[in-house]
Amino acid sequence: MSNTLGEKIKVTIFGQSHSEAIGVVIDGLPSGFRPDMEEVAAFMARRAPGLSELSTSRREEDKPQIISGLVDGATCGAPVCTVINNSDVRSGDYGKLKTVPRPSHADYTAMIKYSGYNDIRGGGQFSGRLTAPLCFAGALCLQLLAECGITVGAQILEIGGVGDLPLDPVRVSPEGLYAIRSKTFPVNDDTAGEKMREEILKAKQDMDSVGGIIRCYAIGLLPGLGEPMFHGLENRLASAVFGIPGVRGVSFGAGFAAARMRGSEHNDPFEINDGKVRTKTNNHGGILGGISSGMPVVMDVAIKPTASIGIPQNTVDLNTMENTVVTIGGRHDPCIVPRAVPCVEAAVAITLLDMLI
Ligand SMILES: Cc1cc2nc3c(=O)[nH]c(=O)nc-3n(C[C@H](O)[C@H](O)[C@H](O)COP(=O)(O)O)c2cc1C
């Protein structure tokens, strides 16, 4: 089921960008869990549109209405079902995209797959809007993980070629992650963050877009979580994160840079530290053989530049089967990266909780 994530905790997302509402059904949460709804709202606000000049001007309150699964504020064992209304829709912006697909968006492939019955408005089911319910589910899972001493947090590592200072992958702390998470622009070095913002605004001025990299950490995991081969921790995390629209690549630890290292440089020596087995370095990104090593899990997620740009682009007219030019209207993010940060945290949190339960 392509709209369902997880095995023991099943998160099913529904709706389209301009349907009456979007939402999520979360099955398998432990009973008696009392989610802190203020924390949930604060988490979802980090993804919400219209918060600054760096994101789309679409204004959505993103207020989750829980319609089942909680009794007196506690999970009762029935699936938690939440609906989020779509209120700020302007479907007129999208009519012609059905036959004149946007380059790099899912208009063409969706039209082929669904024989033209796909909902083109606002990107339909392929819209970044569908990450709002993902973040709702993720916010609940983050709270349950925190009860087990596990913290998940991400930083913007790069935007438009401007890099942030990464956290030390051996010594990531909950405080360090919370400090970044509390920022409206979640970077480690605010000066780098300022330069990234300038790159986004420059792209916006040029009616263009930029991409970037998000680095996500998970700490507090005991060694031994995961499976070899096809159900490894890397496999499961990558699969979940690729569900976020706009994700182009995922790597762990030293990632692709490992291909250019010697073994003597890349290997992480083991050592006993406070009576625990640790590694001196963390090029393995906390995962060996698909199984957690007890070191911080470190995952990089590459996000492409937003497909919808205002510059005229070459495309085709599927009615006339002729080449044509499209100029995209509507409201779009000049850079998806800042809003995708909580989405990555959410996908990681859901996956880790699902694997732990
Ligand atoms: C939070 C968020 C917001 C997004 N906003 C836009 C947008 O305004 N315009 C756009 O073209 N794509 C946007 N996207 C990405 C598209 O939904 C995505 O590129 C498209 O569905 C095609 O999927 P793919 O890039 O994974 O192949 C957004 C993604 C996320 C996570």
The ligand as an SDF file (V2000), in Angstrom:
LIG
                    3D

 31 33  0  0  0  0  0  0  0  0999 V2000
    6.8410   20.6930    2.3740 C   0  0  0  0  0  0  0  0  0  0  0  0
    6.9210   20.5390    0.8660 C   0  0  0  0  0  0  0  0  0  0  0  0
    6.4570   21.5570    0.0490 C   0  0  0  0  0  0  0  0  0  0  0  0
    6.5330   21.4380   -1.3380 C   0  0  0  0  0  0  0  0  0  0  0  0
    6.1180   22.4890   -2.1070 N   0  0  0  0  0  0  0  0  0  0  0  0
    6.2650   22.4300   -3.4650 C   0  0  0  0  0  0  0  0  0  0  0  0
    5.9100   23.5350   -4.2830 C   0  0  0  0  0  0  0  0  0  0  0  0
    5.4860   24.5940   -3.8040 O   0  0  0  0  0  0  0  0  0  0  0  0
    6.0630   23.4050   -5.6330 N   0  0  0  0  0  0  0  0  0  0  0  0
    6.5840   22.2600   -6.2040 C   0  0  0  0  0  0  0  0  0  0  0  0
    6.7420   22.1890   -7.4220 O   0  0  0  0  0  0  0  0  0  0  0  0
    6.9270   21.2090   -5.4460 N   0  0  0  0  0  0  0  0  0  0  0  0
    6.7860   21.2530   -4.0930 C   0  0  0  0  0  0  0  0  0  0  0  0
    7.1440   20.1660   -3.3280 N   0  0  0  0  0  0  0  0  0  0  0  0
    7.7220   18.9720   -3.9830 C   0  0  0  0  0  0  0  0  0  0  0  0
    6.7630   18.2520   -4.8970 C   0  0  0  0  0  0  0  0  0  0  0  0
    5.6220   17.8460   -4.1710 O   0  0  0  0  0  0  0  0  0  0  0  0
    7.4790   17.0670   -5.5720 C   0  0  0  0  0  0  0  0  0  0  0  0
    8.6490   17.4960   -6.1900 O   0  0  0  0  0  0  0  0  0  0  0  0
    6.5930   16.4110   -6.6140 C   0  0  0  0  0  0  0  0  0  0  0  0
    5.4900   15.8040   -5.9850 O   0  0  0  0  0  0  0  0  0  0  0  0
    7.3120   15.3320   -7.4230 C   0  0  0  0  0  0  0  0  0  0  0  0
    7.8030   14.3240   -6.5890 O   0  0  0  0  0  0  0  0  0  0  0  0
    9.3460   13.9720   -6.5490 P   0  0  0  0  0  0  0  0  0  0  0  0
   10.0990   15.2620   -6.5190 O   0  0  0  0  0  0  0  0  0  0  0  0
    9.5430   13.2030   -5.2780 O   0  0  0  0  0  0  0  0  0  0  0  0
    9.6530   13.1860   -7.7800 O   0  0  0  0  0  0  0  0  0  0  0  0
    7.0680   20.2590   -1.9230 C   0  0  0  0  0  0  0  0  0  0  0  0
    7.5020   19.2190   -1.0830 C   0  0  0  0  0  0  0  0  0  0  0  0
    7.4540   19.3570    0.2950 C   0  0  0  0  0  0  0  0  0  0  0  0
    7.9710   18.2430    1.1660 C   0  0  0  0  0  0  0  0  0  0  0  0
  1  2  1  0
  2  3  1  0
  2 30  2  0
  3  4  2  0
  4  5  1  0
  4 28  1  0
  5  6  2  0
  6  7  1  0
  6 13  1  0
  7  8  2  0
  7  9  1  0
  9 10  1  0
 10 11  2  0
 10 12  1  0
 12 13  2  0
 13 14  1  0
 14 15  1  0
 14 28  1  0
 15 16  1  0
 16 17  1  0
 16 18  1  0
 18 19  1  0
 18 20  1  0
 20 21  1  0
 20 22  1  0
 22 23  1  0
 23 24  1  0
 24 25  2  0
 24 26  1  0
 24 27  1  0
 28 29  2  0
 29 30  1  0
 30 31  1  0
M  END
$$$$
